[in-house]
Amino acid sequence: NVFRIYHHSLTFPCLGTHVDNLLSETCFLQPFANVTGSLNDHGVCQCSVYLPDPVFPVQKVEMLEITAQVLSEKFDRELTKVSQYTKAIEMYEQKIQNLTIKVEHMESTSVSYMELDFQLLKLEISEMERLVTQLKSTLVGSNVIVEQLYVEIKNLTLMVNDLESLDKNNILAIHREIVALQNRLKECEKHRNQTTKPSYFPPGSCGHGGIVNISQPYVVQLNWKGFSFKYGSWGRDYSLRTPQKDLYWIAPLNTDGRLLEYYRLHNSYDDLLLLKNARELKIPYGYGEGSGTTVYNNFMYYNIYNSREIGKLDLNTNTLTVRKTLPNAAYGNRFSYAGVGWQDMDFAVDESGLWVIYSTEDNTGNIMISKLNETTLDVLHTWNTRQYKPSISNAFIICGVLYATRPVNTRKEEIFYTYDTNTEQEGKISIIMDKMLETIQSINYNPSDQVLYVYSDGYLVKYDLIFQPVLH
């Protein structure tokens, strides 16, 4: 009998046909060896076998079985995914076919589709592109079908974009223009419905919150000397003594843009328009300099030529009644406005009286504002700002607040900076002034009618101001 031995030192019975008659018997063991056995007391044949190394790798077999089980489960899962992907690919292929038919129809017909049609197509393509990208990321390695699907979707996207841009009859472009115009019309209508009459503030009143807007320019006329006299100033006298009396003045500089020699007075606005009943007078005692001239209470205030002195001229008699030095003031075109020469001193009038805007060397060219005693021309108080004077194009004062301008381009100016002498606070605003000509040489504010009188390249221009109510 043949026994197969699988363990070390095992004992096996030797089976025979006549066991009782056998004293010993040979157990033929394969494939290891022949072993001699013996009978025990019970007549059972036994033999001992020693099995050499190496032994059978049972543990490795067990690990192999576990690994095979895990791989089988993974295979089942991947097989399920492949089935799902196959269904998804079939669905995407069908969508691409449908979209292709739509696009081909749009290309073949002369009808131009509206933007909504393009947007719907783009949404569908975008959704498919997203799904296919997600599908690609889940696959290990490359998949020819998925790659081809992705390329087709990309091509379809380009095709739709091209079709939209071409738009054979330009209906889409026209439609967009119509929508834009309709929106602008609605905004205008809304703005018109919401527009209320500007708040009224009595002449000389400061019960408002400052400038909020400005009107379109109104060109009155060219100065009486002609187009060559581009520099100068003009305005309306703010007289507390005779508020009911009108007095308009025009002070063009000579063609050198520096010397103030002659000026004109008109007793009414009609006289100014018709150029009649004018009094033309000559500045006495050394003339004036620059476009910073103003008129207040029937007196003209100006910078005396080539000096840091202020002149006070009585318009009734055309006599220089006061001549006073402005302490430390720069002169001689040292710190004039940008684009406007020889305006080192700029005189201004507001509801409270007479001011002068200038700079000093000690203040490194920054704007200084001084309140003047109109009778003696003494400086009552001075404010230093951090705004460099040659960087602005002009300035004026309303209710103790300085407003500075700068050019935006040849047709627009911006009121961009404020300094409130009441609170000593600087501020930034943005109010656009339309210009009829490129350069503004001077701005004079009149509290009587709350109008800006602007001298621009020889022309006399007016702007109405709109003030905002004070919020309580």
Disulfide bonds with the S-S distance in Angstrom:
Cys14-Cys27 1.80
Cys206-Cys399 2.05
